[in-house]
């Protein structure tokens, strides 16, 4: 009966909205209060009256739906190119590092597919994808999406820890920084991410509502006000991305401190061995490592921070903690930055490697070279 009520509501809502499309050039919208609850709890007559009473003026409608940005398509392309380049195994990287970078790229690519292609594009082109309201797969989609997001984030954490061990723990390096250890760590993270996000299947219904929001499925009845589900969701937000924020920052700070201490000792030794102070390639390499680590930390935290804040605010808002109002622009910005983060970490790690850049150039030149060979006599 619950599924029947849900589908009946979707059909009746589609009739109401479709009748308004002919007289308005901009899509009618509903407030979050209507979308984050079970459909049968909504006053359908009041909702229809409110939609009919809206003026068809773009100045009164929130900018909640925009075209997919070019940055997101570039993100997809960058991840595919990175995977192909790294799999060639000619980048001068160790097998352990290559395995981590490939896993990060695959995780980011899955987020782009499940989030941008299967979630945001149907929201933007809602008229063409309105049939999704009758496809009972939304909660499964949510489990896969959030599991892929967790993998993408925690793969970055595990790689950061691997680099920390390689630089700061030389005795442990030979045992931990191996291809086999990397495979075990990545497999464990993947399994735990899938298990952790199974609760979304029971928390959300299987009905899409095609609206831009931290939740893109209709919530089951009683979920929004349930202390148990609220606690579970807050724990979910703490584990991703708050805990990774602090872990990446802590590991990188300790690594940088170790590098600085080593640099001081190296300077003293070189000063005693020779009165001159020639350029030291090792010191230059360590300086670049410090810059890279800080860029990684700042990039990850800044790109995820907006979505984290908006998601927490949105949940508190529906628990009647309505101190401030965040504009829809904040939500759009949060989604864009979070999707953009799905290429920057891998790009920063990989493009800084000289051998990777050489392989990337060969990969980009290959189609042109093949065409020239075909047309040449």
PyMOL commands that set and color helices and strands:
alter all, ss='L'
color gray80, all
select helices_A, chain A and resi 2-21+32-35+39-41+44-53+58-60+70-87+95-124+130-134+138-168+170-176+179-196+199-203+227-273+281-317+328-351+354-375
alter helices_A, ss='H'
color red, helices_A
select strands_A, chain A and resi 204-208+217-219
alter strands_A, ss='S'
color yellow, strands_A
deselect
rebuild
show_as cartoon
